[in-house]
């Protein structure tokens, strides 16, 4: 994490006047998911025209926002050399955060720019990909995407058995409407790097949160906890962990593949569970 210098209020105000609706849309997406590839941003925001035209317009859009200092383009790319500029990764800069902050005066406020190691970037891009796919499904009429909160907006806290403050930190919270039913889920994107005891510990924390009744008090239901994994072998391993949890809590959890995660959520299987 690095700190940019203080941002003058006048500069922020001038930039806001120069931005188009699509410019702001890019900033809001990056505010929501933290990191996204050019291809992901193109799929979300530049959807008309031929594939080549969409890519070119997305490249021009992100180049302009980069030159204005509103987004940060990371030196690392995804997809190899052949991906070219479509493999660039983008995040919201401190100035971009300031432009979106309409809560009050900004002069002198110091903001952090997100930096991370490749592993964390890959993880965040997988979470962003899920969001992109859910938006695409929504556009096709396969469920209404009612809410999508990435971290830290998706995080929850409750009081533990010893009176301590405990946090659960899902990668995302999703709420989808199908017909007259709403389905909600806490999403855990697994990159096959955490040990099974860590998976068990995380799962137990969700169970403790469920037993606290806090989520049900606020929202009426407790979301499914959906583990999205990279392959069938990992799915079997995490399913094995779930089967060792308390019998009355096992139904809280669903294990699925990242490649079909959006369909799993859109298909209604991760329906909110009552207390």
Secondary structure, 3 states (H helix, E strand, C coil): CEECCCCCHHHHHHHHHHCCHHHHHHHHHHHHHCEEEHHHHHHHHCCCCCHHHHHHHHHHHHHHHHHCCCEEEEEEECCCHHHHHHHEEEEECHHHHHHHCCCCCCCCCCCEECCCCHHHHHHHHHHHHHHHHHHHHHHCCCCEEEEEEECCCCCEEEECCCCCEEEECCCEEEEEEECCEEEEEEEEECCCCCCHHHHHHHHHHHHHHHHHCHHHHHHCCECEEEEEECCHHHHHHHHHHHHCCCHHHHHHEEEEEHHHHHHHHHCCCCCCECC
